[in-house]
Amino acid sequence: MLTQAEPEENVAVTEVLADVVVVGFGGAGGCAAIEAHDHGATVALLEKQPEESHYSNTRMSGGGYHSPNPAGNRAALVAYARAMFSGENLPNMIEGEQPDFSEELAEAWAEMSPQNEAFMRGLDPQYQTVSIANAAFPDFPGAKDAGYSVVKSTYTGAEDEATQFRVTRGADKTEKESGEAFHACVLTGVQSREGIAVHYGTRARRLLTNAEGEVIGVLAETGSGMVRFLARRGVVLTSGGYEYNKRMRKAFLDGPGAEGWAFYGTTANTGDGIEMAVRLGAQLTKVGKIAGRIICAVPERRHGLKIGLNTNGVGKPNELVVDNYGARYASERRITKDPSRYIFYKEALRFDTLSLSYPRIPSWMIFDETLRAAGPVVRVAAALYNNIDWGADNMKAVEKGWVLSGATLEELARRIHDHPDNCNRMETDTLLATVARFNDFCAAGRDEDFDREATSLGPVMKPPFYAIPLYPGGPNTKGGLRVDAERKVLDWDDRPIPRLYSAGEISSAFQFVYQGGGNLGECIAFGRLAGRHAAAKPDAADLTITNQAVQAG
Ligand SMILES: Cc1cc2nc3c(=O)[nH]c(=O)nc-3n(C[C@H](O)[C@H](O)[C@H](O)COP(=O)(O)OP(=O)(O)OC[C@H]3O[C@@H](n4cnc5c(N)ncnc54)[C@H](O)[C@@H]3O)c2cc1C
């Protein structure tokens, strides 16, 4: 962190000038850069990771995004967007907290999001999509007529459970699917535009301002020293969320934010953009919002935090989920099924006001040999980006102690009891009774307690037995900077911080509920808007830096 006390030789020397500076090359940054370029701006796109090992959440993702049918009913789409973003047009909804510009935000979504697929295809004629879903909240206003649609990215034309998240990172573009395909398409768009210069290995540290308080650039750390990237027209923050920022996790997330949560995206998302904007007086909103459910984590650490893994074994047959005492508390299918799958983390956050503890942090996925042998219970390909080798049959994870095992359920209960995160709460009798009752439901084909879908019911009875701790968490955070419908970053008086824009998960519009594909959808739609509005600004009259970081140099 740059401070006043930092030695002078570490402070900015080189200067690069562009019309628009974009911070972070994920989906939002790439789309913002392209749009700014196409609206007449030269662009410096800063990415803190080196080019050869760059992996953003965008690249790790499933590559699915919202792209409503352009022929759908626009008023219905506005209503549906409003319900998703703030819920304020739903009965009994008291959470909507952006009423001052929610109409404009929904209008912007209705204008931009139906263009998403065409925009991507326009970047690269080889890029393809397949349709995967419609409106996930069928009871929301507008759901029926909005023409809502979610599409997935591919260069092969394929999209199925087997190929989803296949590692195609090093493969030729034509073999790429999912997030790799999405990223390759945006990268193609960026590389085909001469006016966009990508600066890899360049970590933005401070926003630079002039005497008027306008944001006129970024101070960045590079392998060869500090560089000032001056922006004549504007700066766009697209540096992702705070998944791997310990302080922000403790400050923003409900419950034990550091040890009690886990995320499975890129470890490069350390909340840098949030910190930089906050230093300039940016307002925060809904900081605790995430796209998440409950997932397992391994004790391998980055930035002092456990690494999460997408635990898709939850909700499959021969598996159930219990709290720290051994009791079920929900249908396991709700955890991994649309649309509730990215909101379920809220269920795990229940706080017991008598014992003053979180009975569901962690929760425990209990499964048997049948599921263990059926294939990985986590998404191994996504884990490999973070250098976590789980193995194809889960046995590596068992050997490493990431998965607990027991020849009997009694032995497994003892192992859970001794796990430090269980804090000796597991009750053997409760777990045995829970599993026995669950197995009876499986035999009867009906879950009398939580109505889990019959097709997913399979008994937990074949030894050995296994357990994995599950924490609230998921792919990414969504809360962060408060921005208006033009993607201008607002201060605590709701006034725009001049020339500062933002898009992507650092400032997500999805503050109420979340359907998968929303994040990438807004990377395109709102990334483009941010880039467009930044490019449209007249040149700043004064590029003299006046804030502290530069005075030090
Ligand atoms: C495994 C997985 C699957 C997912 N699947 C989907 C899906 O199918 N559909 C969907 O909509 N969403 C999905 N998501 C979520 C989605 O991928 C992200 O929310 C979205 O990609 C965020 O895009 P972004 O551009 O905001 O951030 P990112 O794509 O994470 O990009 C941020 C970039 O900023 C860089 N950066 C950070 N700090 C700095 C700095 N100081 N200076 C310079 N650069 C910096 C980072 O290195 C990174 O490259 C998934 C996420 C994961 C992890």
The ligand as an SDF file (V2000), in Angstrom:
LIG
                    3D

 53 58  0  0  0  0  0  0  0  0999 V2000
  -16.1340  -20.7160  -11.4080 C   0  0  0  0  0  0  0  0  0  0  0  0
  -17.0310  -19.5470  -11.6930 C   0  0  0  0  0  0  0  0  0  0  0  0
  -18.1350  -19.7170  -12.5290 C   0  0  0  0  0  0  0  0  0  0  0  0
  -18.9580  -18.6180  -12.8180 C   0  0  0  0  0  0  0  0  0  0  0  0
  -19.9480  -18.7650  -13.7720 N   0  0  0  0  0  0  0  0  0  0  0  0
  -20.6580  -17.6700  -14.1400 C   0  0  0  0  0  0  0  0  0  0  0  0
  -21.5650  -17.7380  -15.2490 C   0  0  0  0  0  0  0  0  0  0  0  0
  -21.6660  -18.7510  -15.9460 O   0  0  0  0  0  0  0  0  0  0  0  0
  -22.2840  -16.6250  -15.5430 N   0  0  0  0  0  0  0  0  0  0  0  0
  -22.1380  -15.4400  -14.8460 C   0  0  0  0  0  0  0  0  0  0  0  0
  -22.8160  -14.4690  -15.1570 O   0  0  0  0  0  0  0  0  0  0  0  0
  -21.2550  -15.3470  -13.8310 N   0  0  0  0  0  0  0  0  0  0  0  0
  -20.4980  -16.4160  -13.4940 C   0  0  0  0  0  0  0  0  0  0  0  0
  -19.5660  -16.2990  -12.5050 N   0  0  0  0  0  0  0  0  0  0  0  0
  -19.3500  -14.9600  -11.9250 C   0  0  0  0  0  0  0  0  0  0  0  0
  -18.6570  -14.0830  -12.9550 C   0  0  0  0  0  0  0  0  0  0  0  0
  -17.6300  -14.8250  -13.5750 O   0  0  0  0  0  0  0  0  0  0  0  0
  -18.0420  -12.8250  -12.3530 C   0  0  0  0  0  0  0  0  0  0  0  0
  -18.9080  -12.1700  -11.4680 O   0  0  0  0  0  0  0  0  0  0  0  0
  -17.6670  -11.8610  -13.4860 C   0  0  0  0  0  0  0  0  0  0  0  0
  -16.8470  -12.5370  -14.4030 O   0  0  0  0  0  0  0  0  0  0  0  0
  -16.9730  -10.6480  -12.9360 C   0  0  0  0  0  0  0  0  0  0  0  0
  -16.4060   -9.9300  -13.9880 O   0  0  0  0  0  0  0  0  0  0  0  0
  -15.5610   -8.6490  -13.6670 P   0  0  0  0  0  0  0  0  0  0  0  0
  -15.0740   -8.1430  -14.9620 O   0  0  0  0  0  0  0  0  0  0  0  0
  -16.3200   -7.7630  -12.7730 O   0  0  0  0  0  0  0  0  0  0  0  0
  -14.3460   -9.2380  -12.7670 O   0  0  0  0  0  0  0  0  0  0  0  0
  -13.2300  -10.3080  -13.1730 P   0  0  0  0  0  0  0  0  0  0  0  0
  -13.6260  -11.1040  -14.3460 O   0  0  0  0  0  0  0  0  0  0  0  0
  -12.8550  -11.0700  -11.9530 O   0  0  0  0  0  0  0  0  0  0  0  0
  -12.0070   -9.3780  -13.5900 O   0  0  0  0  0  0  0  0  0  0  0  0
  -11.3910   -8.5210  -12.6700 C   0  0  0  0  0  0  0  0  0  0  0  0
   -9.9730   -8.3300  -13.1530 C   0  0  0  0  0  0  0  0  0  0  0  0
   -9.4000   -7.2210  -12.4660 O   0  0  0  0  0  0  0  0  0  0  0  0
   -8.0530   -7.5090  -12.1770 C   0  0  0  0  0  0  0  0  0  0  0  0
   -7.6270   -6.6240  -11.0940 N   0  0  0  0  0  0  0  0  0  0  0  0
   -7.9520   -6.6750   -9.7760 C   0  0  0  0  0  0  0  0  0  0  0  0
   -7.3900   -5.6620   -9.1070 N   0  0  0  0  0  0  0  0  0  0  0  0
   -6.6740   -4.9280  -10.0160 C   0  0  0  0  0  0  0  0  0  0  0  0
   -5.8570   -3.7670   -9.9200 C   0  0  0  0  0  0  0  0  0  0  0  0
   -5.6400   -3.1510   -8.7510 N   0  0  0  0  0  0  0  0  0  0  0  0
   -5.2680   -3.2910  -11.0380 N   0  0  0  0  0  0  0  0  0  0  0  0
   -5.4300   -3.9240  -12.2420 C   0  0  0  0  0  0  0  0  0  0  0  0
   -6.1890   -5.0470  -12.3690 N   0  0  0  0  0  0  0  0  0  0  0  0
   -6.8120   -5.5360  -11.2780 C   0  0  0  0  0  0  0  0  0  0  0  0
   -8.0720   -8.9830  -11.8140 C   0  0  0  0  0  0  0  0  0  0  0  0
   -6.7980   -9.5650  -11.9210 O   0  0  0  0  0  0  0  0  0  0  0  0
   -9.0630   -9.5220  -12.8580 C   0  0  0  0  0  0  0  0  0  0  0  0
   -8.3990   -9.9130  -14.0380 O   0  0  0  0  0  0  0  0  0  0  0  0
  -18.7130  -17.3670  -12.2160 C   0  0  0  0  0  0  0  0  0  0  0  0
  -17.6170  -17.1980  -11.3830 C   0  0  0  0  0  0  0  0  0  0  0  0
  -16.7690  -18.2750  -11.1300 C   0  0  0  0  0  0  0  0  0  0  0  0
  -15.5710  -18.0470  -10.2500 C   0  0  0  0  0  0  0  0  0  0  0  0
  1  2  1  0
  2  3  1  0
  2 52  2  0
  3  4  2  0
  4  5  1  0
  4 50  1  0
  5  6  2  0
  6  7  1  0
  6 13  1  0
  7  8  2  0
  7  9  1  0
  9 10  1  0
 10 11  2  0
 10 12  1  0
 12 13  2  0
 13 14  1  0
 14 15  1  0
 14 50  1  0
 15 16  1  0
 16 17  1  0
 16 18  1  0
 18 19  1  0
 18 20  1  0
 20 21  1  0
 20 22  1  0
 22 23  1  0
 23 24  1  0
 24 25  2  0
 24 26  1  0
 24 27  1  0
 27 28  1  0
 28 29  2  0
 28 30  1  0
 28 31  1  0
 31 32  1  0
 32 33  1  0
 33 34  1  0
 33 48  1  0
 34 35  1  0
 35 36  1  0
 35 46  1  0
 36 37  1  0
 36 45  1  0
 37 38  2  0
 38 39  1  0
 39 40  1  0
 39 45  2  0
 40 41  1  0
 40 42  2  0
 42 43  1  0
 43 44  2  0
 44 45  1  0
 46 47  1  0
 46 48  1  0
 48 49  1  0
 50 51  2  0
 51 52  1  0
 52 53  1  0
M  END
$$$$
